[in-house]
Amino acid sequence: MASVLSDKLSRLIKELRGQARITESNVADMLREVRLALLEADVALPVVRDFIARVREKALGQDVLGSLSPGQALVSIVNKELIATMGEGVSDINLATQPPAVILMAGLQGAGKTTTTAKLAKYLIEKRKKKVLTVSGDVYRPAAIEQLKTVSAQAGAQWFASSTDQKPVAIGVAALDFARKHFFDVLIVDTAGRLAIDEALMREIKELHGALNPVETLFVVDAMQGQDAVNTARAFRDVLPLTGVILTKLDGDSRGGAALSVRQVTGAPIKFAGTSEKMDGLEVFDAERHAGRILGMGDILALVEQVTAGVDIDSAKRLAAKVKSGAGFDLNDFLAQIQQMKKMGGLSSLMDKMPASIAAKADQLDMGRAERDIARKQGIIHSMTLLERRKPELIKATRKRRIAAGAGVQVQEVNRMLKEFEQMQDMVKKMKGGGMMKMMKRMSAAKGMPRMPF
């Protein structure tokens, strides 16, 4: 996520913290590095100039000049200006109209409009409790119509059929009429895209907008496009009254310039960000939290939300009751804990939201290898019989060889997994016996954290 920009600004901030005080000289040095970082991240040049001018003005202001904590002061200034550039506050979807509220999705081919349409539908169904209908106006690509049908079903939304022999405006009007008659709250219209801006595309989407009068016209843009995203945004802004922007592929290893440029170029707020390819990989965009992630401060609120959403409360209660009753912690419980981690998005997704100092240490541990290790443990347990999962003490040499063969691993890996399970089992026993506080004290006093079982 904006890796180039995040890395450079994080390193710069670290260097500034070692400065004794703010001077015109170190402010000039800092601004030169910030400018280079922004340009390398493919932020639009006018946006860079405006950003640098605002930071310079505030950094050299009377309240900051001569400060004894330049690192802290300059981090605060850069952070505030990043937030201002991307749009302060949170701008959620607007549905304040007589149902059905029409949402028009605009953007180039390849930006992820169709998948984002389904993600938005899922968000509205689950978070806003709305009845959602989707329709494709892309009559040039039959695959796009079928794709929307598939992803709409995955999102839990109803899909309105369309075909390549129809006109986009006729499709939109028919879908709107159907939505009214069947009491849908929201109609999301996926439009055709091109590989580049052309007159026919703009004329068609303008006619569609006029016929449907949408309450939201959302510009979907690939965050990895950088400067090209800005040029595309400007072209759509000149034709359509854009009400919001959705940045896709924000989880990719991109330069991230679009996030800083598109708000200023379009004048429309960034409303959502695509954070993964999964159906629930769409977040309400929060400029303050995104700025924190760019500066290497992490996004702890997003981390908490992700963990909370992934935790199965009922399963946790059942495990707690089981342990309290005196029943042992078995391999089925161990497997459930591994699966909980996967529901939370995996280690990589969690570490992406951690502060840079913690994430850097995690990088040294090879997160890809850790993810593969989780998958192997899951495979080993799945190769066991139900009896073996309930009674791990039965697993001796012969059974270990059979389990290893079934999971496609060496016997040593089965032994390692069982040892980690035993460590987890001991930990659970201590929790049951009321030794939770003692255990936490021992862990905090230790030189290194004990290896977790997943």
C-alpha positions as CSV (number, residue, x, y, z in Angstrom):
1,M,0.0,0.0,0.0
2,A,1.8,3.2,-1.3
3,S,5.0,1.4,-0.4
4,V,7.4,3.8,-2.1
5,L,5.8,6.9,-0.5
6,S,5.4,5.2,2.9
7,D,9.0,4.0,3.0
8,K,10.5,7.3,2.1
9,L,8.4,9.4,4.4
10,S,8.9,7.0,7.3
11,R,12.7,7.1,6.8
12,L,12.6,10.9,6.5
13,I,10.6,11.4,9.7
14,K,13.0,9.1,11.6
15,E,15.9,11.3,10.5
16,L,14.2,14.5,11.5
17,R,13.6,13.1,15.0
18,G,17.3,13.3,15.5
19,Q,17.5,17.0,14.7
20,A,18.0,19.4,17.7
21,R,15.6,22.1,16.5
22,I,13.7,23.3,13.4
23,T,15.6,25.7,11.2
24,E,15.0,27.0,7.7
25,S,17.9,24.8,6.5
26,N,16.5,21.5,7.7
27,V,13.0,22.5,6.6
28,A,14.3,23.0,3.1
29,D,16.1,19.7,3.2
30,M,13.0,18.0,4.5
31,L,10.8,19.6,1.8
32,R,13.2,18.5,-1.0
33,E,13.0,14.9,0.2
34,V,9.2,15.1,0.5
35,R,8.9,16.5,-3.0
36,L,11.1,13.7,-4.4
37,A,9.1,11.1,-2.5
38,L,5.8,12.4,-3.8
39,L,7.0,12.6,-7.4
40,E,8.4,9.1,-7.3
41,A,5.0,7.9,-5.9
42,D,3.6,9.4,-9.1
43,V,1.6,12.2,-7.4
44,A,0.4,14.8,-9.9
45,L,2.8,17.8,-10.1
46,P,0.2,20.5,-9.3
47,V,-0.8,18.5,-6.2
48,V,2.9,18.2,-5.2
49,R,3.5,22.0,-5.6
50,D,0.4,22.9,-3.5
51,F,1.3,20.3,-0.8
52,I,4.9,21.5,-0.5
53,A,3.8,25.2,-0.3
54,R,1.3,24.4,2.5
55,V,3.9,22.4,4.5
56,R,6.6,25.1,4.0
57,E,4.2,27.9,5.2
58,K,3.3,26.0,8.4
59,A,6.8,24.6,9.1
60,L,8.3,28.1,9.0
61,G,5.5,29.7,11.0
62,Q,6.2,31.4,14.3
63,D,4.6,28.7,16.3
64,V,6.9,26.0,14.9
65,L,10.2,27.7,14.0
66,G,12.8,27.0,16.8
67,S,10.8,24.2,18.3
68,L,12.8,21.8,20.5
69,S,11.0,18.8,19.0
70,P,11.3,19.3,15.2
71,G,10.6,15.6,14.4
72,Q,7.3,15.7,16.3
73,A,6.3,19.1,14.9
74,L,7.1,18.3,11.3
75,V,5.4,14.9,11.5
76,S,2.3,16.6,12.7
77,I,2.4,19.2,9.8
78,V,3.0,16.6,7.1
79,N,0.3,14.4,8.6
80,K,-2.3,17.2,8.7
81,E,-1.5,18.2,5.1
82,L,-1.8,14.7,3.8
83,I,-5.2,14.5,5.4
84,A,-6.2,17.8,3.9
85,T,-5.0,16.7,0.4
86,M,-7.0,13.5,0.6
87,G,-10.1,15.1,2.1
88,E,-10.7,15.5,5.8
89,G,-13.3,13.3,7.6
90,V,-15.2,10.3,6.2
91,S,-17.7,10.7,3.3
92,D,-20.0,7.7,3.2
93,I,-22.5,6.8,0.5
94,N,-25.5,9.1,0.1
95,L,-28.8,7.4,-0.1
96,A,-31.0,10.3,1.0
97,T,-33.5,10.1,-1.8
98,Q,-36.8,8.3,-2.7
99,P,-36.0,4.6,-3.3
100,P,-34.5,3.2,-5.3
101,A,-31.4,5.3,-5.0
102,V,-29.4,4.9,-8.2
103,I,-25.6,4.6,-8.0
104,L,-23.7,5.0,-11.4
105,M,-20.2,3.4,-11.5
106,A,-17.9,5.1,-14.0
107,G,-14.2,4.4,-14.9
108,L,-11.9,2.8,-17.5
109,Q,-11.8,-0.9,-18.3
110,G,-9.5,-2.7,-15.9
111,A,-10.1,-0.4,-13.0
112,G,-12.2,-3.1,-11.2
113,K,-15.7,-1.5,-11.7
114,T,-17.6,-4.8,-11.9
115,T,-16.0,-6.4,-8.9
116,T,-16.3,-3.1,-7.0
117,T,-20.0,-2.9,-7.9
118,A,-20.5,-6.3,-6.1
119,K,-18.4,-5.2,-3.1
120,L,-20.4,-2.0,-2.8
121,A,-23.6,-4.1,-3.0
122,K,-22.4,-6.3,-0.2
123,Y,-21.4,-3.3,1.9
124,L,-24.9,-1.8,1.5
125,I,-26.6,-5.1,2.3
126,E,-24.6,-5.9,5.4
127,K,-23.7,-2.4,6.8
128,R,-26.7,-0.4,5.7
129,K,-29.3,-3.2,5.6
130,K,-30.5,-2.3,2.1
131,K,-32.1,-4.4,-0.7
132,V,-29.8,-4.1,-3.7
133,L,-30.2,-4.7,-7.4
134,T,-27.3,-4.6,-9.8
135,V,-27.3,-4.3,-13.6
136,S,-24.6,-4.2,-16.3
137,G,-24.7,-1.6,-19.0
138,D,-21.5,-2.9,-20.7
139,V,-23.0,-4.2,-23.9
140,Y,-19.6,-4.5,-25.6
141,R,-18.3,-7.4,-23.4
142,P,-20.6,-10.3,-22.8
143,A,-18.1,-11.6,-20.2
144,A,-18.7,-8.4,-18.1
145,I,-22.4,-9.1,-17.9
146,E,-21.8,-12.7,-16.8
147,Q,-19.1,-11.5,-14.3
148,L,-21.5,-9.1,-12.7
149,K,-24.1,-11.9,-12.4
150,T,-21.6,-14.2,-10.7
151,V,-20.2,-11.6,-8.2
152,S,-23.6,-10.2,-7.4
153,A,-24.7,-13.6,-6.3
154,Q,-21.6,-13.9,-4.1
155,A,-22.4,-10.5,-2.6
156,G,-26.0,-11.5,-1.9
157,A,-27.5,-8.9,-4.3
158,Q,-30.1,-9.5,-7.0
159,W,-28.9,-9.2,-10.6
160,F,-31.0,-7.7,-13.5
161,A,-30.4,-9.4,-16.8
162,S,-29.1,-7.5,-19.8
163,S,-27.7,-8.5,-23.2
164,T,-25.3,-7.2,-25.8
165,D,-28.1,-6.4,-28.3
166,Q,-29.6,-3.7,-26.0
167,K,-28.8,0.0,-25.7
168,P,-27.2,1.0,-22.3
169,V,-29.9,3.7,-21.7
170,A,-32.7,1.1,-22.4
171,I,-31.1,-1.3,-20.0
172,G,-30.8,1.3,-17.2
173,V,-34.4,2.5,-17.6
174,A,-35.7,-1.1,-17.5
175,A,-33.7,-1.9,-14.4
176,L,-34.9,1.2,-12.7
177,D,-38.5,0.4,-13.5
178,F,-37.9,-3.2,-12.1
179,A,-36.3,-1.8,-9.0
180,R,-39.3,0.5,-8.3
181,K,-41.9,-2.3,-8.9
182,H,-40.0,-4.7,-6.6
183,F,-39.2,-2.2,-3.8
184,F,-35.4,-2.2,-4.0
185,D,-33.6,0.3,-1.9
186,V,-30.6,0.7,-4.2
187,L,-29.9,0.1,-7.9
188,I,-26.2,0.0,-8.8
189,V,-25.4,0.4,-12.5
190,D,-22.1,-0.9,-13.8
191,T,-21.1,0.9,-17.0
192,A,-18.9,0.1,-20.0
193,G,-15.3,1.0,-19.9
194,R,-12.6,1.5,-22.5
195,L,-8.8,1.1,-22.4
196,A,-8.5,4.8,-22.9
197,I,-10.8,7.9,-22.9
198,D,-12.8,8.3,-26.1
199,E,-15.7,10.4,-27.3
200,A,-18.1,7.5,-27.7
201,L,-17.6,6.3,-24.1
202,M,-18.2,9.8,-22.7
203,R,-21.2,10.5,-24.8
204,E,-22.8,7.1,-23.8
205,I,-22.2,7.5,-20.0
206,K,-23.5,11.1,-20.1
207,E,-26.7,9.9,-21.8
208,L,-27.0,7.2,-19.2
209,H,-26.5,9.7,-16.4
210,G,-29.2,12.0,-17.8
211,A,-31.7,9.1,-18.1
212,L,-31.2,7.7,-14.6
213,N,-30.4,10.9,-12.6
214,P,-28.3,9.0,-10.1
215,V,-27.9,10.1,-6.5
216,E,-24.3,9.0,-6.6
217,T,-21.9,9.0,-9.5
218,L,-18.8,7.2,-8.4
219,F,-15.5,7.3,-10.3
220,V,-13.7,3.9,-9.9
221,V,-9.9,4.3,-10.4
222,D,-7.0,1.9,-10.0
223,A,-4.7,3.2,-7.3
224,M,-1.7,1.7,-9.1
225,Q,-2.2,4.0,-12.2
226,G,-0.6,7.0,-10.6
227,Q,-0.4,10.0,-12.9
228,D,-2.6,8.2,-15.5
229,A,-5.4,8.0,-12.8
230,V,-5.3,11.8,-12.5
231,N,-5.7,12.3,-16.3
232,T,-8.6,9.9,-16.4
233,A,-10.2,11.5,-13.4
234,R,-10.0,14.9,-15.0
235,A,-11.6,13.6,-18.2
236,F,-14.6,12.0,-16.3
237,R,-15.0,15.1,-14.1
238,D,-15.4,17.3,-17.2
239,V,-18.3,15.1,-18.4
240,L,-20.0,13.9,-15.3
241,P,-21.0,15.5,-11.9
242,L,-18.9,13.1,-9.9
243,T,-20.0,12.7,-6.3
244,G,-17.3,10.4,-5.1
245,V,-14.3,8.3,-5.9
246,I,-13.5,4.6,-5.1
247,L,-9.8,3.6,-5.2
248,T,-9.2,0.0,-6.1
249,K,-6.1,-2.2,-5.5
250,L,-5.0,0.0,-2.6
251,D,-3.5,-3.2,-1.1
252,G,-1.2,-3.6,-4.0
253,D,2.5,-2.8,-4.0
254,S,1.8,0.5,-5.8
255,R,3.3,3.9,-5.9
256,G,0.1,5.2,-4.3
257,G,0.1,8.6,-6.0
258,A,-3.6,8.3,-7.0
259,A,-4.7,8.5,-3.4
260,L,-3.1,11.9,-2.9
261,S,-4.0,13.3,-6.4
262,V,-7.5,12.2,-7.3
263,R,-9.3,14.1,-4.5
264,Q,-7.8,17.5,-5.5
265,V,-8.2,16.9,-9.3
266,T,-11.9,15.7,-9.2
267,G,-13.1,17.8,-6.3
268,A,-15.0,14.7,-5.2
269,P,-14.4,12.9,-1.9
270,I,-12.7,9.5,-1.8
271,K,-15.6,7.4,-0.4
272,F,-14.2,3.8,-0.5
273,A,-11.0,2.0,-0.9
274,G,-10.6,-1.6,-2.2
275,T,-8.3,-3.4,0.2
276,S,-8.4,-7.0,-1.1
277,E,-9.9,-9.1,-3.9
278,K,-12.4,-10.7,-1.5
279,M,-16.1,-9.6,-1.5
280,D,-15.6,-7.9,1.9
281,G,-12.5,-6.1,0.7
282,L,-14.0,-2.6,0.6
283,E,-13.5,0.0,3.3
284,V,-15.0,3.4,3.9
285,F,-12.1,5.7,3.2
286,D,-10.8,7.6,6.1
287,A,-8.1,10.2,5.1
288,E,-6.8,10.5,8.7
289,R,-6.2,6.8,9.0
290,H,-4.8,6.5,5.5
291,A,-2.3,9.3,6.2
292,G,-1.2,7.4,9.3
293,R,-0.5,4.3,7.2
294,I,1.5,6.4,4.7
295,L,3.6,7.8,7.4
296,G,4.3,4.4,8.9
297,M,2.1,5.0,12.0
298,G,-0.1,2.0,11.1
299,D,-3.9,1.9,11.2
300,I,-4.8,0.4,14.6
301,L,-8.5,1.2,14.3
302,A,-8.7,-0.8,11.0
303,L,-6.7,-3.6,12.7
304,V,-9.2,-3.7,15.6
305,E,-12.1,-3.7,13.1
306,Q,-10.6,-6.5,11.1
307,V,-9.9,-8.7,14.1
308,T,-13.3,-8.0,15.6
309,A,-15.1,-8.9,12.3
310,G,-13.1,-12.1,12.0
311,V,-13.6,-13.4,15.5
312,D,-16.4,-15.9,15.9
313,I,-17.8,-14.9,19.3
314,D,-20.0,-18.0,19.7
315,S,-17.0,-20.2,19.0
316,A,-14.9,-18.4,21.5
317,K,-17.6,-18.7,24.2
318,R,-17.9,-22.4,23.5
319,L,-14.1,-22.9,23.9
320,A,-14.1,-20.9,27.1
321,A,-17.0,-22.9,28.5
322,K,-15.3,-26.2,27.4
323,V,-12.1,-25.2,29.2
324,K,-13.9,-24.1,32.3
325,S,-15.8,-27.4,32.5
326,G,-12.5,-29.3,32.7
327,A,-12.6,-30.7,29.2
328,G,-9.2,-30.7,27.5
329,F,-8.1,-28.4,24.7
330,D,-7.8,-30.8,21.7
331,L,-6.6,-30.5,18.1
332,N,-10.1,-29.5,16.9
333,D,-9.8,-26.4,19.1
334,F,-6.3,-25.8,17.8
335,L,-7.5,-26.0,14.2
336,A,-10.3,-23.6,15.1
337,Q,-7.8,-21.0,16.3
338,I,-5.8,-21.4,13.0
339,Q,-9.0,-20.9,11.0
340,Q,-9.8,-17.8,13.0
341,M,-6.5,-16.3,11.9
342,K,-7.4,-17.0,8.3
343,K,-10.8,-15.3,8.7
344,M,-9.1,-12.2,10.0
345,G,-7.3,-11.9,6.6
346,G,-4.1,-13.7,7.5
347,L,-0.8,-12.5,9.0
348,S,0.1,-10.3,6.0
349,S,-3.1,-8.4,6.1
350,L,-2.9,-7.8,9.8
351,M,0.7,-6.7,9.6
352,D,-0.1,-4.2,6.9
353,K,-2.0,-2.2,9.5
354,M,0.7,-2.3,12.1
355,P,3.1,0.7,12.7
356,A,6.1,0.6,10.5
357,S,8.5,-0.2,13.3
358,I,6.6,-3.4,14.1
359,A,5.9,-4.3,10.5
360,A,9.6,-4.0,9.7
361,K,10.4,-6.6,12.4
362,A,7.7,-8.9,11.0
363,D,9.3,-8.6,7.5
364,Q,12.4,-10.1,8.9
365,L,10.4,-13.2,9.9
366,D,9.3,-13.8,6.3
367,M,5.5,-13.4,6.4
368,G,5.1,-15.5,3.3
369,R,6.8,-18.4,5.0
370,A,4.6,-17.9,8.1
371,E,1.5,-18.0,5.9
372,R,2.7,-21.3,4.3
373,D,3.4,-22.7,7.8
374,I,-0.2,-22.0,8.8
375,A,-1.5,-23.8,5.7
376,R,0.8,-26.9,6.4
377,K,-0.5,-27.1,10.0
378,Q,-4.0,-27.0,8.8
379,G,-3.2,-29.8,6.3
380,I,-1.6,-31.9,9.0
381,I,-4.7,-31.7,11.2
382,H,-7.0,-32.4,8.3
383,S,-5.0,-35.6,7.6
384,M,-5.9,-37.0,11.1
385,T,-8.9,-39.0,12.1
386,L,-11.6,-37.5,14.3
387,L,-10.5,-39.8,17.1
388,E,-6.9,-38.6,16.8
389,R,-8.0,-34.9,16.9
390,R,-9.9,-35.6,20.1
391,K,-7.2,-37.7,21.7
392,P,-3.8,-36.5,20.4
393,E,-2.0,-38.8,22.9
394,L,-2.9,-41.7,20.6
395,I,-0.6,-40.3,17.8
396,K,2.5,-42.4,17.9
397,A,5.2,-43.2,15.3
398,T,3.0,-45.3,12.9
399,R,0.2,-42.8,13.0
400,K,2.6,-39.9,12.5
401,R,4.0,-41.5,9.3
402,R,0.5,-41.9,8.0
403,I,-0.5,-38.3,8.8
404,A,2.7,-37.0,7.3
405,A,2.1,-38.9,4.0
406,G,-1.5,-37.7,3.9
407,A,-0.5,-34.0,4.4
408,G,2.5,-34.3,2.1
409,V,5.0,-33.3,4.7
410,Q,7.9,-34.8,6.7
411,V,7.3,-36.6,10.0
412,Q,9.4,-33.9,11.7
413,E,6.8,-31.3,10.7
414,V,4.1,-33.4,12.4
415,N,6.3,-33.6,15.5
416,R,6.8,-29.8,15.4
417,M,3.1,-29.1,15.1
418,L,2.2,-31.5,18.0
419,K,4.9,-29.8,20.2
420,E,3.4,-26.4,19.5
421,F,-0.1,-27.8,20.2
422,E,1.2,-29.1,23.6
423,Q,2.5,-25.6,24.4
424,M,-0.9,-24.1,23.5
425,Q,-2.5,-26.8,25.7
426,D,-0.3,-25.9,28.6
427,M,-1.2,-22.2,28.2
428,V,-4.9,-23.0,28.2
429,K,-4.5,-25.0,31.4
430,K,-2.8,-22.0,33.1
431,M,-5.7,-19.8,32.0
432,K,-8.2,-22.2,33.5
433,G,-6.3,-22.4,36.8
434,G,-6.4,-18.6,37.2
435,G,-2.7,-18.1,36.3
436,M,-3.4,-15.7,33.5
437,M,-1.8,-12.7,35.2
438,K,1.3,-14.7,36.2
439,M,1.7,-16.0,32.7
440,M,1.4,-12.5,31.2
441,K,4.1,-11.2,33.6
442,R,6.4,-14.0,32.6
443,M,5.8,-13.3,28.9
444,S,6.5,-9.6,29.3
445,A,9.7,-10.3,31.3
446,A,11.0,-12.8,28.7
447,K,13.6,-11.6,26.2
448,G,11.6,-12.7,23.3
449,M,7.9,-13.6,22.8
450,P,7.2,-17.4,22.7
451,R,6.5,-18.8,19.3
452,M,2.7,-18.8,18.7
453,P,1.1,-22.0,17.5
454,F,0.1,-20.5,14.2
